Amino acid sequence: MLSVLSAAKEGVSAALIVSERVGDISGITTASASLFFASWAVLAIAWRRADPRLAPVAAAAGLLIALGLLGTFPPFFNLFD
């Protein structure tokens, strides 16, 4: 979603530039990786003793994967332009 926002708003794109040679994709990947590892750490601590049922977890994962794939298609992210 950050890449969609970066494509839609020039100010966001400029703020995400970590390396001039790479452009805003350097900030997008840095922010995405940071968010991934931070959420992994938080969820690992929160769920360390949990034993959730598989069906709701699989449904939530499937929904999030579908939304992620939807966000990669130009007709969808052009709606935010």
DRENRO-52107 format. One record per residue (C-alpha): x, y, z. Coordinates in steps of 0.1 Angstrom, whole numbers, padded with zeros to 4 digits, always signed. Each point is the difference from the previous one (the first is absolute). Layout:
BEGIN
XYZ ...
// end
This chain:
BEGIN
+0000+0000+0000 +0029+0023+0006 +0010-0004-0037 -0035+0010-0010 +0001+0031+0022 +0035+0008-0013 -0013-0002-0036 -0030+0022+0008 +0016+0027+0020 +0032+0017-0010 +0008+0012+0035 -0001-0035+0014 +0022-0012-0028 +0026+0027+0008 -0001-0008+0037 +0008-0037-0007 +0032+0006-0018 +0028-0016+0020 +0024-0004-0029 -0001+0024-0030 +0013-0027-0023 -0029-0023+0008 -0027+0026+0006 -0031-0005+0022 +0001-0038-0003 +0029+0001+0025 -0023+0016+0026 -0029-0023-0008 +0021-0032+0005 +0016+0014+0032 -0033+0010+0015 -0016-0034-0010 +0028-0021+0014 +0000+0021+0032 -0037-0004+0004 +0002-0037-0007 +0026-0007+0026 -0016+0023+0026 -0034-0017-0004 +0016-0034+0001 +0017+0009+0034 -0032+0014+0014 -0021-0030-0011 +0025-0025+0013 -0001+0016+0034 -0038+0003+0000 -0007-0035-0012 +0029-0020+0016 -0024-0020+0021 -0030+0000-0023 -0014-0030-0018 -0024+0014-0026 -0023-0021-0022 +0013-0005-0035 -0031+0010-0019 -0003+0037+0011 +0038+0004-0004 -0001-0015-0035 -0030+0022-0010 +0017+0032+0013 +0032-0009-0018 -0019-0007-0033 -0018+0033+0002 +0032+0019+0006 +0018-0018-0028 -0030+0008-0024 +0001+0037+0010 +0037+0001-0005 -0003-0015-0035 -0029+0024-0008 +0022+0029+0009 +0026-0010-0027 -0024+0005-0029 -0001+0034-0018 -0038+0003-0003 -0002-0002+0038 +0028+0023+0010 -0009+0025-0027 -0032+0006+0019 +0021+0019+0026 +0015+0023-0026 
// end
